[in-house]
Amino acid sequence: VQLGRRTMARVVVTGGAGKLGRACVEELVRHGWDVVVFDRVRPPSESGATFVPIDLTDYGQVLDAMLGVEERYSRPEALVHLAAVPAPGIVPDHHTFINNITSTWNVFSAARRAGVTNIVWASSETVLGLPFDTPPPYIPVDEGYPPRPESTYSLVKTLEEAMAVQLCRWNPELKMIGLRFSNVMEPGDYARFPSFDDDPGSRKWNLWGYIDARDGAQAVRLALESELTGTEVFIIANADTVTSRPNAALVKEFYPDVEVRGDLGEHDTLLSIDKARRMLGYQPAYG
């Protein structure tokens, strides 16, 4: 029986009040999970989740909350770690590094000490080499080449993936799935998409990719339900691009010297989701 299909299995979601986090909480609650949100900001009151206000850079708080809070919940069976400074350039680089690596280590360590062996976390498309000032090795890009971090934010995501490999080596029963999410969009963001046709160069930095928050949430749930063990990373994007311009024209204009592997399709994502489709059963439903 897959864990995610048990009735009311408990999962901690860090960053559950964020853009992707809100969709994840809704998805997991709808599929029978008992969700506990660790965040500095309260999620929507109608989310159905238990909220714990917490500073994830304080290990004492994280470990204490992971072990349960009196009269509210006991220790969880799974962890979804989404909380972070969400992109480069928002705060000074040093703060991005210290906040994100410390929070991730605290959450992973506390979960392991609480006996949690089912962990899913937000890695990032940035480890693929974004913003692709140095062109990718081939298009569509996939998980088949080593990370190429080009920012402090991306460096932390790369270190998280390396950390997961070693933690799973220490414990063969541990599952840690890193989801390399593309640029997260909510339905209201689609009004901006026509402008990308007018200036396609403005989106070359991630090969015109995106992820609808609701499809990102689907990927999280499928990763939790998966019977995989060890560390796996998956690119998670939507099935199409943000522009109506054909892929062949985009690649010819912006990446003329990059090897094209296989059929680009007219508007198919250039951030390959073949691995997620094959191993997780991921099928984007929005766009």
Secondary structure, 3 states (H helix, E strand, C coil): CCHHHCCCCEEEEECCCCHHHHHHHHHHHHCCCEEEEEECCCCCHHHCCEEEECCCCCHHHHHHHHCEECCCEECCCEEEECCCCCCCCCCCHHHHHHHHHHHHHHHHHHHHHCCCCEEEEEEEHHHHCCCCCCCCCEECECCCCCCCCCCHHHHHHHHHHHHHHHHHHHCCCCEEEEEEECCEECHHHHHHHHHHHHCHHHHHHHCCCCEEHHHHHHHHHHHHHCCCCEEEEEEECCCECCCCCCHHHHHHHHCCCCEECCCCCCCECCECCHHHHHHHCCCCCCC
